[in-house]
Amino acid sequence: PSAASDTTVARDLLRDGFDRIHDGVPAVVDGLTPEQLLWRPDPEANHLAWLVWHLSRQADAQLAALADREQAWTADGWAERFDLPYPTEAHGYAMSGDDVGAFVLDDPALLTGYADAVHSLTLEVIDALDPETLARVIDADWDPPVTVAVRVVSVLDDAAKHLGQAEYLRGLIERR
């Protein structure tokens, strides 16, 4: 098979994986109140709203960097709409329990709207992938070095883990 057909297969697989995340976000958010979305099993735990925000933020930040474009968070005004008590560049990494507790949410539609915007960016990035781009090293400090392909899979993996955590929390919320 040619590199072009291999790239088509890779793009199709990535699109399928990210589509699953995109479909899962409304399924985990819809029907819950802001109070339910902000419920934490203990003071150090993440809540469902933070998990969904973070899975979108990490994808937005990393994929926009790969595409050398502005993140949807700032370009589309999501930072202002969310109005979170974090620096604009925050995406959730290394946040404390207190940081998570400071997250506010009045409108659950912000979570799904932002996820939609990030999914659009994600599909643009995936559609632009070619063999040279996929193989490009973006972080040589690792052994083996991190390529664009590895980073995109890492973003997908992180989003899937956080969506699974949010789904688990939804089950706890519904059983409370």
Accessible surface in RSA format (square Angstrom, percent):
REM  Atomic radii and reference values for relative SASA: ProtOr
REM  Chains: A
REM  Algorithm: Lee & Richards
REM  Probe-radius: 1.40
REM  Slices: 20
REM RES _ NUM      All-atoms   Total-Side   Main-Chain    Non-polar    All polar
REM                ABS   REL    ABS   REL    ABS   REL    ABS   REL    ABS   REL
RES PRO A   1   160.20 116.8  98.06  89.4  62.14 225.9 117.23  96.8  42.97 267.1
RES SER A   2    64.78  54.7  50.33  67.2  14.46  33.3  51.24 109.1  13.55  19.0
RES ALA A   3    58.18  53.5  46.80  72.2  11.38  25.9  49.66  69.9   8.52  22.6
RES ALA A   4    68.40  62.9  61.77  95.3   6.62  15.1  64.62  91.0   3.78  10.0
RES SER A   5    48.60  41.1  42.92  57.3   5.67  13.1  45.46  96.8   3.14   4.4
RES ASP A   6    78.54  55.0  72.10  71.8   6.44  15.2  27.25  64.1  51.29  51.1
RES THR A   7     6.65   4.7   5.53   5.6   1.12   2.7   3.61   4.8   3.04   4.6
RES THR A   8    60.96  43.4  60.96  61.8   0.00   0.0  46.18  62.0  14.78  22.3
RES VAL A   9    86.06  56.6  85.23  77.2   0.83   2.0  86.05  74.8   0.01   0.0
RES ALA A  10    29.78  27.4  25.54  39.4   4.23   9.6  29.61  41.7   0.16   0.4
RES ARG A  11    53.76  22.6  53.76  27.4   0.00   0.0   1.06   1.5  52.70  31.9
RES ASP A  12    73.66  51.6  67.10  66.8   6.56  15.5  26.70  62.8  46.96  46.8
RES LEU A  13   121.43  67.6 114.25  81.7   7.18  18.0 114.89  80.7   6.54  17.6
RES LEU A  14    15.50   8.6  15.10  10.8   0.39   1.0  15.50  10.9   0.00   0.0
RES ARG A  15    67.62  28.4  67.62  34.5   0.00   0.0  34.22  46.8  33.40  20.2
RES ASP A  16    64.90  45.5  61.14  60.9   3.76   8.9  20.34  47.9  44.56  44.4
RES GLY A  17    13.30  16.4   0.00   N/A  13.30  16.4  12.13  33.3   1.17   2.6
RES PHE A  18     8.29   4.1   7.45   4.6   0.84   2.2   7.45   4.5   0.84   2.4
RES ASP A  19    51.20  35.9  51.07  50.8   0.12   0.3  16.95  39.9  34.24  34.1
RES ARG A  20   160.00  67.2 151.78  77.4   8.22  19.6  56.43  77.1 103.57  62.8
RES ILE A  21    16.90   9.6  16.90  12.6   0.00   0.0  16.90  12.2   0.00   0.0
RES HIS A  22    48.58  26.6  44.88  31.2   3.71   9.5  40.31  41.5   8.27   9.6
RES ASP A  23    97.27  68.1  84.48  84.1  12.79  30.2  31.03  73.0  66.24  66.1
RES GLY A  24    10.45  12.9   0.00   N/A  10.45  12.9  10.24  28.1   0.21   0.5
RES VAL A  25     0.95   0.6   0.95   0.9   0.00   0.0   0.95   0.8   0.00   0.0
RES PRO A  26    42.20  30.8  42.19  38.5   0.02   0.1  42.20  34.8   0.00   0.0
RES ALA A  27    74.24  68.3  48.16  74.3  26.08  59.3  59.50  83.8  14.73  39.0
RES VAL A  28     2.93   1.9   0.98   0.9   1.94   4.7   2.93   2.5   0.00   0.0
RES VAL A  29     3.04   2.0   2.56   2.3   0.48   1.1   2.56   2.2   0.48   1.3
RES ASP A  30    83.96  58.8  76.04  75.7   7.92  18.7  32.69  76.9  51.27  51.1
RES GLY A  31    77.36  95.4   0.00   N/A  77.36  95.4  40.35 110.7  37.01  82.9
RES LEU A  32    13.48   7.5   5.19   3.7   8.29  20.8   5.89   4.1   7.59  20.4
RES THR A  33    67.83  48.2  64.89  65.8   2.94   7.0  66.49  89.3   1.35   2.0
RES PRO A  34    44.51  32.4  44.51  40.6   0.00   0.0  44.51  36.8   0.00   0.0
RES GLU A  35   133.97  76.9 123.42  93.4  10.55  25.1  48.49  93.8  85.48  69.8
RES GLN A  36    50.12  28.0  50.12  36.6   0.00   0.0   7.10  15.1  43.03  32.6
RES LEU A  37     0.00   0.0   0.00   0.0   0.00   0.0   0.00   0.0   0.00   0.0
RES LEU A  38    49.81  27.7  40.04  28.6   9.76  24.5  40.42  28.4   9.39  25.3
RES TRP A  39    57.22  23.0  50.43  24.4   6.79  15.9  44.48  23.7  12.74  20.7
RES ARG A  40    48.89  20.5  33.36  17.0  15.53  37.0  17.49  23.9  31.40  19.0
RES PRO A  41    62.34  45.4  31.87  29.1  30.47 110.8  32.46  26.8  29.89 185.7
RES ASP A  42    72.02  50.4  65.94  65.6   6.07  14.4  30.97  72.9  41.05  40.9
RES PRO A  43   107.01  78.0  96.96  88.4  10.05  36.5 103.37  85.3   3.64  22.6
RES GLU A  44   128.10  73.5 108.95  82.4  19.15  45.6  59.42 114.9  68.68  56.1
RES ALA A  45    23.92  22.0  14.51  22.4   9.41  21.4  23.91  33.7   0.01   0.0
RES ASN A  46    49.40  34.1  43.04  41.6   6.36  15.3   3.79   9.1  45.60  44.1
RES HIS A  47     2.45   1.3   2.45   1.7   0.00   0.0   1.86   1.9   0.59   0.7
RES LEU A  48     0.00   0.0   0.00   0.0   0.00   0.0   0.00   0.0   0.00   0.0
RES ALA A  49     0.00   0.0   0.00   0.0   0.00   0.0   0.00   0.0   0.00   0.0
RES TRP A  50    12.34   5.0  12.34   6.0   0.00   0.0  12.34   6.6   0.00   0.0
RES LEU A  51     3.06   1.7   3.06   2.2   0.00   0.0   3.06   2.2   0.00   0.0
RES VAL A  52     0.35   0.2   0.35   0.3   0.00   0.0   0.35   0.3   0.00   0.0
RES TRP A  53     1.95   0.8   1.20   0.6   0.75   1.8   1.95   1.0   0.00   0.0
RES HIS A  54     5.67   3.1   5.67   3.9   0.00   0.0   0.34   0.3   5.34   6.2
RES LEU A  55     5.98   3.3   5.98   4.3   0.01   0.0   5.98   4.2   0.01   0.0
RES SER A  56     2.69   2.3   1.58   2.1   1.11   2.6   1.40   3.0   1.29   1.8
RES ARG A  57     0.50   0.2   0.50   0.3   0.00   0.0   0.00   0.0   0.50   0.3
RES GLN A  58     0.12   0.1   0.00   0.0   0.12   0.3   0.12   0.3   0.00   0.0
RES ALA A  59     5.84   5.4   5.84   9.0   0.00   0.0   5.84   8.2   0.00   0.0
RES ASP A  60     0.00   0.0   0.00   0.0   0.00   0.0   0.00   0.0   0.00   0.0
RES ALA A  61    14.67  13.5  10.21  15.8   4.46  10.1  10.43  14.7   4.24  11.2
RES GLN A  62    37.74  21.1  32.75  23.9   4.98  11.9  20.92  44.5  16.82  12.8
RES LEU A  63     0.51   0.3   0.51   0.4   0.00   0.0   0.51   0.4   0.00   0.0
RES ALA A  64     0.58   0.5   0.58   0.9   0.00   0.0   0.58   0.8   0.00   0.0
RES ALA A  65    74.89  68.9  47.48  73.3  27.40  62.3  57.67  81.2  17.21  45.6
RES LEU A  66    26.68  14.9  10.41   7.4  16.27  40.9  12.65   8.9  14.03  37.8
RES ALA A  67    42.82  39.4  13.03  20.1  29.79  67.8  23.38  32.9  19.44  51.5
RES ASP A  68   136.05  95.3 111.67 111.1  24.38  57.6  31.67  74.5 104.38 104.1
RES ARG A  69   101.38  42.6  78.87  40.2  22.51  53.6  41.71  57.0  59.67  36.2
RES GLU A  70   101.94  58.5  84.37  63.8  17.57  41.8  42.90  83.0  59.04  48.2
RES GLN A  71    49.37  27.6  48.12  35.2   1.25   3.0   7.80  16.6  41.57  31.5
RES ALA A  72     1.63   1.5   1.27   2.0   0.36   0.8   1.63   2.3   0.00   0.0
RES TRP A  73     8.58   3.4   8.58   4.2   0.00   0.0   8.01   4.3   0.57   0.9
RES THR A  74    53.49  38.0  38.28  38.8  15.22  36.3  33.75  45.3  19.74  29.8
RES ALA A  75    52.91  48.7  18.16  28.0  34.75  79.1  22.72  32.0  30.20  80.0
RES ASP A  76    70.21  49.2  55.70  55.4  14.51  34.3  21.25  50.0  48.95  48.8
RES GLY A  77    20.35  25.1   0.00   N/A  20.35  25.1  18.42  50.6   1.92   4.3
RES TRP A  78    24.84  10.0  24.84  12.0   0.00   0.0  23.57  12.6   1.28   2.1
RES ALA A  79    15.11  13.9   8.29  12.8   6.82  15.5   8.59  12.1   6.52  17.3
RES GLU A  80   128.58  73.8 108.77  82.3  19.81  47.2  72.80 140.8  55.79  45.5
RES ARG A  81   118.52  49.8  95.06  48.5  23.46  55.9  54.10  73.9  64.42  39.0
RES PHE A  82     8.47   4.2   0.30   0.2   8.17  21.3   0.54   0.3   7.93  22.7
RES ASP A  83   110.44  77.4  99.60  99.1  10.85  25.6  20.80  49.0  89.64  89.4
RES LEU A  84    20.77  11.6   3.27   2.3  17.50  44.0   3.36   2.4  17.40  46.8
RES PRO A  85    82.08  59.8  41.34  37.7  40.74 148.1  58.15  48.0  23.93 148.7
RES TYR A  86    31.31  14.6  10.67   6.1  20.65  53.7  13.83  10.4  17.49  21.6
RES PRO A  87    87.51  63.8  71.51  65.2  16.00  58.2  84.07  69.4   3.44  21.4
RES THR A  88    71.23  50.7  62.60  63.5   8.64  20.6  31.35  42.1  39.89  60.3
RES GLU A  89   126.60  72.7 116.95  88.5   9.65  23.0  69.38 134.2  57.22  46.7
RES ALA A  90    17.59  16.2   7.51  11.6  10.08  22.9  17.05  24.0   0.54   1.4
RES HIS A  91    53.17  29.1  51.82  36.0   1.35   3.4  22.42  23.1  30.75  35.8
RES GLY A  92     5.07   6.3   0.00   N/A   5.07   6.3   0.00   0.0   5.07  11.4
RES TYR A  93   107.55  50.2  87.93  50.0  19.62  51.1  82.73  62.2  24.81  30.6
RES ALA A  94   112.44 103.4  58.15  89.7  54.29 123.5  76.87 108.3  35.57  94.2
RES MET A  95    41.92  21.7  14.68   9.7  27.24  64.9  15.51  13.2  26.41  35.0
RES SER A  96    56.33  47.6  45.51  60.7  10.82  24.9  51.10 108.8   5.23   7.3
RES GLY A  97     8.70  10.7   0.00   N/A   8.70  10.7   1.73   4.7   6.97  15.6
RES ASP A  98   120.65  84.5 108.39 107.9  12.27  29.0  32.67  76.9  87.98  87.7
RES ASP A  99    55.17  38.6  53.64  53.4   1.53   3.6   3.74   8.8  51.43  51.3
RES VAL A 100     2.71   1.8   2.71   2.5   0.00   0.0   2.71   2.4   0.00   0.0
RES GLY A 101    40.91  50.5   0.00   N/A  40.91  50.5  13.92  38.2  26.99  60.4
RES ALA A 102    42.46  39.0  28.82  44.5  13.64  31.0  39.53  55.7   2.94   7.8
RES PHE A 103     5.27   2.6   0.00   0.0   5.27  13.7   0.00   0.0   5.27  15.1
RES VAL A 104    79.16  52.1  77.59  70.2   1.57   3.8  77.90  67.7   1.26   3.4
RES LEU A 105     8.49   4.7   0.23   0.2   8.26  20.8   2.97   2.1   5.52  14.9
RES ASP A 106   135.24  94.7 112.53 112.0  22.72  53.7  35.08  82.6 100.16  99.9
RES ASP A 107    68.15  47.7  66.96  66.6   1.19   2.8  22.58  53.1  45.57  45.4
RES PRO A 108    30.52  22.2  30.30  27.6   0.22   0.8  30.45  25.1   0.07   0.4
RES ALA A 109    61.11  56.2  49.86  76.9  11.24  25.6  54.71  77.0   6.40  16.9
RES LEU A 110    27.89  15.5  26.85  19.2   1.04   2.6  27.67  19.4   0.22   0.6
RES LEU A 111     1.47   0.8   0.02   0.0   1.45   3.6   0.72   0.5   0.75   2.0
RES THR A 112    26.41  18.8  26.01  26.4   0.40   1.0  11.71  15.7  14.70  22.2
RES GLY A 113    19.85  24.5   0.00   N/A  19.85  24.5  17.69  48.5   2.16   4.8
RES TYR A 114     0.98   0.5   0.98   0.6   0.00   0.0   0.98   0.7   0.00   0.0
RES ALA A 115     7.94   7.3   4.62   7.1   3.32   7.5   5.35   7.5   2.59   6.9
RES ASP A 116    69.38  48.6  67.06  66.7   2.32   5.5  24.35  57.3  45.03  44.9
RES ALA A 117    21.09  19.4   9.00  13.9  12.09  27.5  17.41  24.5   3.67   9.7
RES VAL A 118     7.31   4.8   7.31   6.6   0.00   0.0   7.31   6.3   0.00   0.0
RES HIS A 119    21.94  12.0  19.71  13.7   2.23   5.7  14.94  15.4   7.01   8.2
RES SER A 120    62.97  53.2  57.75  77.1   5.22  12.0  28.70  61.1  34.27  48.0
RES LEU A 121     3.32   1.9   1.88   1.3   1.45   3.6   2.59   1.8   0.73   2.0
RES THR A 122     2.49   1.8   2.49   2.5   0.00   0.0   0.38   0.5   2.12   3.2
RES LEU A 123    47.27  26.3  47.27  33.8   0.00   0.0  47.27  33.2   0.00   0.0
RES GLU A 124    97.54  56.0  87.62  66.3   9.92  23.6  44.49  86.0  53.05  43.3
RES VAL A 125     9.31   6.1   5.59   5.1   3.71   8.9   8.71   7.6   0.60   1.6
RES ILE A 126     0.40   0.2   0.40   0.3   0.00   0.0   0.40   0.3   0.00   0.0
RES ASP A 127    80.96  56.7  61.07  60.8  19.89  47.0  27.21  64.0  53.75  53.6
RES ALA A 128    73.64  67.7  49.91  77.0  23.73  54.0  60.82  85.7  12.81  33.9
RES LEU A 129     4.83   2.7   3.34   2.4   1.49   3.7   3.34   2.3   1.49   4.0
RES ASP A 130    55.22  38.7  54.96  54.7   0.26   0.6  21.80  51.3  33.42  33.3
RES PRO A 131    45.15  32.9  37.17  33.9   7.98  29.0  40.64  33.6   4.52  28.1
RES GLU A 132   130.37  74.9 118.20  89.4  12.18  29.0  72.78 140.8  57.60  47.0
RES THR A 133    37.98  27.0  35.40  35.9   2.59   6.2  18.91  25.4  19.07  28.8
RES LEU A 134    23.49  13.1  22.47  16.1   1.01   2.5  22.62  15.9   0.87   2.3
RES ALA A 135    68.07  62.6  51.50  79.5  16.57  37.7  57.71  81.3  10.36  27.5
RES ARG A 136   112.63  47.3 104.04  53.0   8.59  20.5  63.27  86.5  49.36  29.9
RES VAL A 137    76.38  50.3  53.21  48.2  23.17  55.8  53.21  46.2  23.17  62.8
RES ILE A 138    52.94  30.1  15.59  11.6  37.35  90.0  23.44  16.9  29.50  80.1
RES ASP A 139    37.93  26.6  32.98  32.8   4.96  11.7  11.56  27.2  26.37  26.3
RES ALA A 140    77.76  71.5  52.28  80.7  25.48  58.0  52.28  73.6  25.48  67.5
RES ASP A 141   138.37  96.9 101.29 100.8  37.08  87.7  30.19  71.0 108.18 107.9
RES TRP A 142   162.62  65.3 154.64  74.9   7.98  18.7 145.44  77.5  17.18  27.9
RES ASP A 143   142.83 100.0 109.83 109.3  32.99  78.0  37.39  88.0 105.44 105.2
RES PRO A 144   107.97  78.7 103.14  94.0   4.83  17.5 103.27  85.3   4.70  29.2
RES PRO A 145    57.88  42.2  51.51  47.0   6.37  23.2  51.51  42.5   6.37  39.6
RES VAL A 146    18.30  12.0  17.72  16.0   0.58   1.4  18.30  15.9   0.00   0.0
RES THR A 147    29.10  20.7  29.10  29.5   0.00   0.0  25.92  34.8   3.19   4.8
RES VAL A 148     0.95   0.6   0.95   0.9   0.00   0.0   0.95   0.8   0.00   0.0
RES ALA A 149    34.31  31.6  33.19  51.2   1.12   2.5  34.01  47.9   0.31   0.8
RES VAL A 150    80.96  53.3  77.10  69.8   3.86   9.3  80.11  69.6   0.85   2.3
RES ARG A 151    59.27  24.9  59.18  30.2   0.09   0.2   1.77   2.4  57.50  34.8
RES VAL A 152     0.11   0.1   0.11   0.1   0.00   0.0   0.11   0.1   0.00   0.0
RES VAL A 153    82.88  54.5  82.75  74.9   0.13   0.3  82.75  71.9   0.13   0.3
RES SER A 154    53.98  45.6  46.88  62.6   7.10  16.4  19.92  42.4  34.06  47.7
RES VAL A 155     0.24   0.2   0.00   0.0   0.24   0.6   0.24   0.2   0.00   0.0
RES LEU A 156    33.68  18.8  33.68  24.1   0.00   0.0  33.68  23.7   0.00   0.0
RES ASP A 157    65.12  45.6  60.19  59.9   4.93  11.7  17.99  42.3  47.13  47.0
RES ASP A 158    31.82  22.3  30.88  30.7   0.95   2.2  10.29  24.2  21.54  21.5
RES ALA A 159     1.43   1.3   1.43   2.2   0.00   0.0   1.43   2.0   0.00   0.0
RES ALA A 160    47.99  44.1  38.41  59.3   9.58  21.8  39.41  55.5   8.58  22.7
RES LYS A 161   121.91  59.5 111.60  68.5  10.32  24.6  75.60  68.0  46.31  49.3
RES HIS A 162    25.56  14.0  25.56  17.8   0.00   0.0  21.34  22.0   4.22   4.9
RES LEU A 163    12.81   7.1  12.81   9.2   0.00   0.0  12.81   9.0   0.00   0.0
RES GLY A 164    32.10  39.6   0.00   N/A  32.10  39.6  25.31  69.5   6.79  15.2
RES GLN A 165    83.90  46.9  78.11  57.1   5.80  13.8  35.30  75.1  48.60  36.9
RES ALA A 166     0.00   0.0   0.00   0.0   0.00   0.0   0.00   0.0   0.00   0.0
RES GLU A 167    89.59  51.4  78.82  59.6  10.76  25.6  31.37  60.7  58.22  47.5
RES TYR A 168   150.08  70.1 140.80  80.1   9.29  24.2 110.95  83.4  39.13  48.2
RES LEU A 169    11.43   6.4  11.43   8.2   0.00   0.0  11.43   8.0   0.00   0.0
RES ARG A 170    46.34  19.5  46.34  23.6   0.00   0.0  13.59  18.6  32.76  19.9
RES GLY A 171    13.99  17.3   0.00   N/A  13.99  17.3  13.19  36.2   0.80   1.8
RES LEU A 172    55.52  30.9  52.49  37.6   3.03   7.6  52.88  37.1   2.65   7.1
RES ILE A 173     6.94   3.9   0.36   0.3   6.58  15.9   0.36   0.3   6.58  17.9
RES GLU A 174   103.46  59.4  68.49  51.8  34.96  83.2  33.67  65.1  69.79  57.0
RES ARG A 175   189.18  79.4 154.66  78.8  34.52  82.2  71.33  97.5 117.85  71.4
RES ARG A 176   155.33  65.2  85.40  43.5  69.93 166.5  65.87  90.0  89.46  54.2
END  Absolute sums over single chains surface
CHAIN  1 A     8924.0       7223.3       1700.7       5148.4       3775.6
END  Absolute sums over all chains
TOTAL          8924.0       7223.3       1700.7       5148.4       3775.6
